[in-house]
Structures are given as C-alpha cells and as structure tokens.
Amino acid sequence: MEHPPDVAVVDIQILGWNGLTTLKAFRIQPVLSGVRMMMLTSDASKDTMLQAIRLGADDYLLKSRFCKEEFYRKLEKLLSWSPANH
C-alpha cells in the first residue's frame, strides 16, 4: 500500500483465486483505486468481459490472441493515461 503500482496485469483465472476479485479489491481501496488494470484471460465469454468492465478494468487481453506487441502497446497506453489527458 505504500508504493502502489502504476499498472497491474491480472489473470482472471488464477489457481485458487479469481482475478475479478482482485480487480474489485483494487477498486474499493482508496490507495489502489487509481491503478490502471489490464485483465489477461483465456475466458473469451461476453459475460466475463462485461463483468470486468463493470468492475473497472481499463483493458482486456485474451490469451488465445496474445501478441507481445499488442500487450506492450496496451501497457504503454495505460502508463501514459492520466486524468488530465482524458
């Protein structure tokens, strides 16, 4: 909590844990609420995608379509985001 990250990449399907729970926990903590969140998942279902968006995900990347260039582009976009720019 002393040093919150600028960006967090969270897998939705973590063994023994649900990444959406992590997303929700970040969004309710004042210190972490502004952290940019990218969800990484193999779950391509519309329901999961919508749930992540509703919980405050800033971006979403499917593992089945994983491309490191796209991943880096998305990270750069999240890192350059600021409330003053949007």
C-alpha positions in Angstrom: 0.0 0.0 0.0 3.0 2.3 0.5 4.0 2.0 -3.2 1.0 1.3 -5.4 1.9 0.2 -8.9 1.1 2.3 -11.9 -0.4 -0.7 -13.8 -1.5 -4.1 -12.7 -1.9 -7.0 -15.2 -4.2 -9.6 -13.6 -5.1 -13.0 -14.9 -8.8 -13.6 -14.3 -8.4 -17.4 -13.8 -5.7 -17.7 -11.1 -5.4 -21.1 -9.5 -7.4 -20.9 -6.2 -8.4 -17.3 -6.8 -10.5 -15.2 -9.1 -8.8 -12.2 -10.7 -12.1 -10.3 -10.8 -12.0 -10.4 -7.0 -8.5 -8.8 -7.2 -9.9 -6.1 -9.5 -12.8 -5.4 -7.2 -10.4 -5.2 -4.2 -8.2 -2.7 -6.0 -11.2 -0.5 -6.9 -12.5 -0.3 -3.3 -9.1 0.6 -1.8 -8.6 4.3 -1.9 -4.8 3.9 -2.3 -5.2 1.4 -5.2 -8.4 2.7 -6.8 -6.4 4.7 -9.4 -4.2 1.9 -10.5 -4.7 1.1 -14.2 -5.8 -2.6 -14.5 -5.4 -4.9 -17.5 -7.2 -8.2 -17.3 -5.4 -11.1 -19.0 -7.5 -14.2 -19.6 -8.3 -17.2 -21.7 -12.0 -16.7 -20.9 -13.5 -15.1 -24.0 -17.1 -15.1 -22.8 -19.0 -11.9 -23.1 -20.3 -12.2 -19.5 -16.8 -12.3 -18.1 -15.7 -9.4 -20.3 -18.7 -7.3 -19.3 -18.2 -8.1 -15.6 -14.5 -7.0 -15.8 -15.6 -3.7 -17.4 -18.3 -3.2 -14.8 -15.8 -3.7 -12.0 -13.5 -1.1 -13.5 -11.0 -2.9 -15.8 -9.1 -0.5 -18.0 -8.3 -3.0 -20.7 -8.7 -6.7 -21.5 -6.4 -9.1 -23.4 -7.3 -12.6 -24.4 -4.5 -15.2 -24.1 -5.7 -17.0 -27.2 -4.9 -13.9 -29.2 -1.8 -12.9 -27.2 0.7 -10.9 -29.2 3.5 -9.3 -27.3 3.4 -6.2 -29.5 -0.2 -5.6 -28.7 0.5 -6.3 -25.0 3.3 -3.7 -25.0 1.1 -1.2 -26.8 -1.7 -1.7 -24.3 0.7 -1.2 -21.4 2.1 1.9 -22.9 -1.4 3.3 -23.3 -2.2 2.5 -19.7 1.1 4.0 -18.5 0.6 7.2 -20.4 -3.0 7.7 -19.3 -3.7 10.4 -16.8 -6.9 12.1 -15.7 -5.6 15.4 -17.2 -5.3 13.7 -20.6 -8.8 12.2 -20.6 
